[in-house]
Amino acid sequence: MKRKTIEIQDFCNGAKSIAEMVAQLGENAKRLKQMEKDSWRLRYRVAAGFAFMEKK
């Protein structure tokens, strides 16, 4: 399996300066962190749903 290299430019959407790149990377990091939180919430809800269904 061939690994794909991820370039910083892939996450910066055509930033014109380093400051813009840093700002966009920060926004992407916030978005990814929120997505991770949401995925854990969903996992807990699914697990709780299965536990509830087993009790019935």
C-alpha positions in Angstrom: 0.0 0.0 0.0 1.4 3.3 -1.0 1.4 6.1 1.6 0.2 9.5 0.5 2.3 12.4 1.8 0.3 15.3 3.2 1.6 18.7 2.5 0.9 21.7 4.6 -0.4 23.4 1.4 -3.1 20.8 1.2 -4.7 22.3 4.4 -4.1 26.0 3.6 -6.5 26.7 0.7 -4.2 29.0 -1.2 -2.9 31.2 1.7 -0.8 34.0 0.5 1.3 34.4 3.7 2.6 32.4 6.6 0.2 34.2 8.9 -2.7 33.1 6.8 -1.4 29.6 6.7 -1.1 29.5 10.5 -4.6 30.9 10.9 -6.1 28.3 8.5 -4.2 25.5 10.2 -5.6 26.6 13.5 -9.1 26.6 12.1 -8.6 23.2 10.7 -7.3 21.9 14.0 -10.4 23.3 15.8 -12.7 21.7 13.3 -10.9 18.3 13.6 -11.0 18.5 17.4 -14.8 19.2 17.3 -15.3 16.3 14.9 -13.4 14.0 17.3 -15.6 15.1 20.2 -18.8 14.6 18.1 -17.6 11.1 17.1 -17.1 10.1 20.8 -20.5 11.5 21.7 -22.0 9.4 18.9 -20.2 6.3 20.1 -21.5 6.7 23.6 -25.0 7.2 22.3 -24.8 4.1 20.2 -23.4 2.1 23.2 -26.1 3.4 25.5 -28.7 2.5 23.0 -27.5 -1.0 22.7 -27.3 -1.3 26.5 -30.9 0.0 26.8 -32.1 -2.5 24.1 -30.5 -5.4 25.9 -32.3 -4.6 29.2 -35.7 -4.8 27.5 
